Amino acid sequence: MRLKTFISCFVLILLAGCAYTGGGDNPGVRKVSLFSMLNGDDIRGKCGQVAGYERYRLVYNGLYEEQFRVYELNRGPRDGHVLKASVTNPANVAELDLKDLLSPWRPVVAERFLKDAEFSNLTAALGQAGLFGKTPTGLALASDSFWWLAVGCKEGQMFFHAWRHPAPDLATLAFVKPLLAMDETRAPLNPPRHPISHMPHMKSSADDKRFDLKVGENGLSYVTPLF
């Protein structure tokens, strides 16, 4: 038990060294800094340090190997707020571009400018879903499951929340419908279900590439080896 705890802590330290500073559209960057990105380390570094800074990151894990969606919501000037959507689906090597060898693994990316009312409505929906309330400390988030995660900075304070299928029903979260309506990628959401990989007799310990995260007091506190 002590050895397992030591290994987990050691991996956490290594991942902390791979601090996310942007560039999540690059498959290599996202892979080595995934924990930092999910924890919002880049947002934490500016929260309370930059006047008027307000930013949110929403992540949907629809079975990591099947779909991974990232939304960056940034407060901008009047009627000039930005929502960037990034959707990664299974790679199709048949679409390999010799000028970009990582093309099959790159996400579909799109940006949209939001008016003040749209920005306010979306942040209000995040609040309604619980982002600005109590963090669900101890909640486990496995890569082979379905969950939403949100991290953000508002008025100099950091907020962190996560929701895991089936409780609550992810489709009922207040921010999901308006967020998808603003998603210019138009990529269909991989809907939550009971994945076969949750059944022990169907899993292969040799081939099962997964990671496990756990929610802490105001962020992620635990991780088992990624990939």
N, C-alpha and C positions, 0 to 999 in steps of 0.2 A: 504494500500500500504506500509506504514511504517512497519507494523507488518510482512508482507511478506519479506521485505528487511532484517529485523532484523533476522528472522528465517533462511534465506538463508546465511547470514553472520555467524550466530551461527553454522550452519552445516559446513560451510567452515572451521571455527576454529577447530571444532572437527575433521574433516578429516585431517587437517594439522597436528594434533597431532598423527595421524596414519601414520607416515612417512614410506615410502617404502624403505627398505634396501636390497631387494632381496627376493628370495623365492616365486616368483610369480607362480610357478608350484603348490603350495599348495593352494587349493580353498579358504580356510579360510583367509590366508594371503592376497591374491589378493583382496578379497571382502572388507576387512576392510581398505586396503591401496590403493584402486583403483585410487582415485583422485591423490594421491601422485605419484603413478607409472606413470600415464598418463602425469603428469606435469614434470616428469623426475627429481624429487627432489634428488634422489640418484646420478644422473649424474651431477646435478648442484653443489652438494657438493664437487665434485672432479675437476670440470672444472676450469682450471687456477691454480689449486693447485698441480697437479701432472704433472711433465714434460712429454711431448709427449702423454698426455692422449687424445684419440679420441674415442668417442663412440656415437652410435645412437640407438634409440628405435623407431620402427615403429609399429603402432597398426592399425588393421583393425577391425572395428565394423560392422559386417554383420547382424544387428539386434542382440543385446546383448544376447537375449535368444536363438538365433539360432547358431551364430558363433562369436567367439572372437579370433583374432589372434594377437600374439605378436612376434616381431622379435628383437633380440638384436644383434647389429653389433659392434664388438670390434676390434680396431686396435691392432695387435700383432706384433711379430717379423717378419722378412722377410718371405713372403709366409706362414705365420702362423696366419692370421687374423681369427676370429671366428664369425660365424653366427649361432645363436641359434633360432630355430623356436618353437613356442608353439601354438597349435590350440585347442580351446575348443569348442566342439559341445554339443548339448543337452544330458543330462545325460541319460544313459540306466541302470536302476536299476537291470535289468536282468543280467548285467555283474558284479554285486556286488561281491567283493572278501572279504571274512570274515577276511582275514589278513590285509586288507586295506579298511576300511569302506568308505573312500572318493574316492575310485577308479572310480565310475561312473562319478564323477565330475572332475577328473583330466584331464588335457590337454594331447594331444599327443605331445611329445617333441622330437626334433632331433637337432643335431649339425653338422656343416660342417666347415672344414677349407678352407679358401679362399687364393688364390695366390694374389700377389700384384696387378696384372692387374684386377682380379675380384673385389677386394676391391675398386680400383680406379674407375672402370667402374660403380660400384653400387653407390658410393658416388657422382660421376659425374651426374648420373641419378637423384639422390635426388636433386642436385642443379638445374638440368634442370626442375624439377617439381616445384621448387620454395622454397625449404627448406631454402636456404641461402638468400632469398629475403625478401620482406616485409611480416610481419605476418598478416594474415587476421583477424584483431581485430574486435570483435563483432560477429564472426561466431558462430552460435548455433549448438551444437552437441548433439542430443538426442539419448538415448539408443535404441529407436525403429526406427532407421534410419541407413543409410549406410554411412560410412565415414572412411577415413584414417587420421591418426595423426602421426606426426614425431617430435621427439625432439632429439637434439644432441649437442655434444661439439666438436668443431674443433678449433685448435690453440688458446685455452684458451677462446673461445667465445661461448656462448649458442645460439642455433637457435631453432625455434619452428614454425611449420606450420600444417595446417589441410585442408582437402579437403572433401567436402560433396556432395553426390549424390543429384541431377543429374547434377549440374554444379560445377566443370567440370565432364565430363564422366570419372568415376574412372578407367575404363579399359584403358584409353589413358594416364594415368600418366606414365612418363618415367621409373620409378623404379619398377612398378608392375610386368611386364613380366619377367625381369631378377631376381627379388626377388623370385617369385614363382618358377622359374626354379632352383633356388638354395635351395629351401625348401625341405629338406629330409623327412619331415613328409608325403609328397605326398597327403595330405588332400585336396580335391577339395575346391576351393573358393566358398563361398555362394554368388552368383552374385547379384549385386544391382537390385532392382525392386521397385515398388510402394507398400509398405506393407499395408495390410488391417488395421493395427493399426493406420495408419495416418488418417483414416476416422472416424470422431468424433462419428458417430452413431454406429460404430462397437466396440467402446472402453468401457471397464468397469472400472469405477473409483475405484471400490472396489478391483478388482483383477489386475489392471494394475501396474506391478512393473517396474518402469522406473526411469531414472535419466536424467537430462539435464545439459549440460556443456556449457560454453561460453568461447571463446578465448579472452585472454587479449593482452597486448602489446608484451609479449614474453613468453606466457604460458597460463594456464587456470586461469580465473579470477572469475568465478561464477559457482555455482553448486546448484541444488535443491536436496533434500534428496535422497540418494541412497538406494534402497531396503527398 
